[in-house]
Amino acid sequence: MSDANSRSNEQQRVDYVTREIEMKEEKLYSKSSGVKESVMDLRRNFWEDVTVNLDEPDDVIETQASIKQQSELLSERERTHGKISGELKTLSRLKDSPYFGRIDFTESPGNIKEQIYIGIASLMDHDEEDFLVYDWRAPISSLYYDYPPGDAAYETIDGTISGEISLKRQFIIRRGLIQGMFDTGVTIGDQLLQQTLGNNASTTMKSIVATIQQEQNKIIRNERSKLLIVQGAAGSGKTSAALQRIAYLMYRYRGELNPDNVVLFSPNPLFSSYVSNVLPELGEENVRQLTFQDYLQNRIEKNMTIESPFEQMEYVLTQADADGNAVRMKNINYKSSADFKHLIDQFVVHLESKGIQFKNITLQKQIIISSDEIRDYFYALDSTIAIPNKMELVLKWLLKELRKRQKSEKDKDWILERAELLDKEDYLKAYQENQEIDVDDPALEEEMLRSEVAKRIFAPIKKRIKRMEFVNVPATYRQLFVEWTPDIATQDWNEICDQTAENLLNRFLPWEDATPYLYFRNSILGADSSRSVRYLFIDEAQDFSEFQFAYLHDVFPYTRMTLLGDVNQAIFANTADGNPLIPGKVEEHHERITLTKSYRSTRQIVEFTSCFAPGKEKIEPFNREGFLPQLIRLNKKTELDQTLMENLRKLQDSGNETIAIICKTMEESHGVYTLLNDKIPVKQITEETYAFEKGILILPVYLAKGIEFDAVIIPDASIQSYSREEDRTLLYTACTRAMHHLIMISRAEPSEFILNTPRDKYEEKIM
Ligand SMILES: Nc1ncnc2c1ncn2[C@@H]1O[C@H](COP(=O)(O)OP(=O)(O)OP(=O)(O)O)[C@@H](O)[C@H]1O
């Protein structure tokens, strides 16, 4: 069969599949319009179809039942409608591009050859008998990603199926037309990859489903490991693989796993929005995505302020010589370690006999149960009971005491004076709840009123007790640094204590204290062990400290974790020690996958940045040609803004749409913004930026994590900015954000990280 013929055959098949899709669409449309009409009808006539009668208590009950029935019917129809809309969306995606791959597979021994077409979702023919397209996540589709033509095998629930692949083909199909078609070996899509990676950076990440690489497929389909650790070079597709893995798991465990069971910790809000399109593009709902800071904030008292990791970073970078910084660095160091976790454990043991601080329970500013009473009750409980269990007992006791108090307060005069607390609806509710009361009997009516008012007054107090607010956690945690003396203290313990005690007095938790504080809180109040989370993904895991990992293991004991990161990009203070990304740091059962090939940047950029990458691991560039990175040395007369403007214009003229000026700190970023703001449209990215648009962006390196741009300019690549070992990872992270162009500017002597790179890896210009 000639190539041309084969292509026309393939196009005929695409046409056939397109027709099948159209037929399915038609069927679904008619079904959908029926359901839609029914939904609209139900909504329009909702109140006509329910019987509303509030005259007698019986009628009220009947009315409620009728409303309930009607709304259940409505939500059932709405669900069906939602499902049909989802199916229609998938069909529309398939119509545009029904598949991207084909393998011809002969199951051994001697079976007939099957043609397997692979796309973003499955599609059956009109008789619902044969697969016209297999979902990329189906077991058989793994052949496509894992093997070149020749012997191959895949796993099913019934065991391994072996055979031979006689053809492996890729397609680029757009609007139902084959635009490209290549037969290929194991590396899927050199041509295809060249095309996609050569395009402009996108403001939202794209799925890589058509060109997943063998190594990445191991991450995506891994089902065995409780802990999967992925160390991957910058741009090696860790984030992409993580998102494809989520989509895979949602397919594999369809019906058992819902988006709420999966949590993704992302490095910053901008990143969250950057990746938010990938799962919907693959036809899946987005999972819960949050930063670790949000996670902590949601669990800590609202009146405590948590410093963000970026504020900590900015402090470390800009105030290195300020008073108190040395103590702060020791503080950060110690509180990032597992040693501090053990120290907290020791303190908690000490609290078993004394020291927990409680709060008074007050009513109308009067103490009704004092903190001393609560403390005495707590410490009188059997000493073998664990602290969190004792807290539960205190809670029950307090609620019982409160009920007694509520009963006695009810008959006091002031209660009736507060009857105005109740509005009309409350009256109605109170009557419904007390239907046996004869409303014509004034004594009974007053009694009911008193009960209702008392209930209302005590409700907020009960709520606070149920939230364990009777324990003064910040004050108790402060005791660790003020009252208590550990058996063995770390060096500089006294200074660490002074600094921490003062912060706690101001209800301020520096980033290094945030996780320890929550750990301590859980130790005395009980952890909200998050059983509903079945899969936890941590991207940029190199930025988590040993303490934070230990904490996460404690609160997610039943959760399967996927950690993805790059030790070369560890930019936060003291995160490298004890980080599981470094081999040898984790003892428990885990699986480790290393990705060494970098897809984001051109070969020239990868070769240049690998020369000063902090780690020694091999980093292989994907073979995409580009320009050498440029080092521009400014002479005395040239202004920085002039050089920036000139280069920005050049970059824009040559089609670069997202250009990032990546600074070391926010402080530097403010300076560059002030310099350019009135000369050219620029946008400054801060911690609060939730989405980014095309254009020229100015940002500190720690906010550029995980994101990529067409071109990157480093406005100050001098030795003053990047000289210490810690600066190496910052410069490496900044430079590896570039897909096509990298420009570094330096007025003074350039950083040695650049100068020590072989001269043929970059070009130098004097301006
Ligand atoms: N198999 C692939 N097919 C197509 N594109 C890919 C593939 N793998 C990675 N890429 C592309 O390479 C770029 C980098 O991927 P990604 O952001 O997932 O890497 P990363 O390892 O998380 O990077 P970093 O650690 O530097 O943030 C993205 O543009 C992604 O689309």
Ligand as a Chemical Component Dictionary entry (heavy atoms), coordinates in Angstrom:
data_LIG
# 
_chem_comp.id                   LIG 
_chem_comp.type                 NON-POLYMER 
_chem_comp.pdbx_formal_charge   0 
_chem_comp.three_letter_code    LIG 
# 
loop_
_chem_comp_atom.comp_id 
_chem_comp_atom.atom_id 
_chem_comp_atom.alt_atom_id 
_chem_comp_atom.type_symbol 
_chem_comp_atom.charge 
_chem_comp_atom.model_Cartn_x 
_chem_comp_atom.model_Cartn_y 
_chem_comp_atom.model_Cartn_z 
_chem_comp_atom.pdbx_ordinal 
LIG N1  N1  N 0 5.828  14.247 26.569 1  
LIG C1  C1  C 0 5.701  15.536 26.310 2  
LIG N2  N2  N 0 5.101  15.940 25.198 3  
LIG C2  C2  C 0 4.946  17.246 24.902 4  
LIG N3  N3  N 0 5.366  18.234 25.695 5  
LIG C3  C3  C 0 5.972  17.889 26.832 6  
LIG C4  C4  C 0 6.163  16.527 27.207 7  
LIG N4  N4  N 0 6.776  16.515 28.405 8  
LIG C5  C5  C 0 6.959  17.795 28.763 9  
LIG N5  N5  N 0 6.471  18.617 27.818 10 
LIG C6  C6  C 0 6.446  20.086 27.818 11 
LIG O1  O1  O 0 7.622  20.543 28.457 12 
LIG C7  C7  C 0 7.346  21.692 29.231 13 
LIG C8  C8  C 0 7.771  21.459 30.652 14 
LIG O2  O2  O 0 6.899  20.547 31.269 15 
LIG P1  P1  P 0 6.531  20.644 32.808 16 
LIG O3  O3  O 0 6.213  22.045 33.165 17 
LIG O4  O4  O 0 5.558  19.585 33.093 18 
LIG O5  O5  O 0 7.955  20.284 33.404 19 
LIG P2  P2  P 0 8.445  20.263 34.915 20 
LIG O6  O6  O 0 9.347  19.100 35.024 21 
LIG O7  O7  O 0 7.292  20.326 35.830 22 
LIG O8  O8  O 0 9.277  21.611 34.936 23 
LIG P3  P3  P 0 9.855  22.513 36.129 24 
LIG O9  O9  O 0 10.393 21.632 37.192 25 
LIG O10 O10 O 0 10.957 23.264 35.442 26 
LIG O11 O11 O 0 8.763  23.404 36.532 27 
LIG C9  C9  C 0 5.855  21.962 29.071 28 
LIG O12 O12 O 0 5.664  22.902 28.041 29 
LIG C10 C10 C 0 5.297  20.621 28.650 30 
LIG O13 O13 O 0 4.148  20.769 27.874 31 
# 
loop_
_chem_comp_bond.comp_id 
_chem_comp_bond.atom_id_1 
_chem_comp_bond.atom_id_2 
_chem_comp_bond.value_order 
_chem_comp_bond.pdbx_ordinal 
LIG N1  C1  SING 1  
LIG C1  N2  SING 2  
LIG C1  C4  DOUB 3  
LIG N2  C2  DOUB 4  
LIG C2  N3  SING 5  
LIG N3  C3  DOUB 6  
LIG C3  C4  SING 7  
LIG C3  N5  SING 8  
LIG C4  N4  SING 9  
LIG N4  C5  DOUB 10 
LIG C5  N5  SING 11 
LIG N5  C6  SING 12 
LIG C6  O1  SING 13 
LIG C6  C10 SING 14 
LIG O1  C7  SING 15 
LIG C7  C8  SING 16 
LIG C7  C9  SING 17 
LIG C8  O2  SING 18 
LIG O2  P1  SING 19 
LIG P1  O3  DOUB 20 
LIG P1  O4  SING 21 
LIG P1  O5  SING 22 
LIG O5  P2  SING 23 
LIG P2  O6  DOUB 24 
LIG P2  O7  SING 25 
LIG P2  O8  SING 26 
LIG O8  P3  SING 27 
LIG P3  O9  DOUB 28 
LIG P3  O10 SING 29 
LIG P3  O11 SING 30 
LIG C9  O12 SING 31 
LIG C9  C10 SING 32 
LIG C10 O13 SING 33 
# 
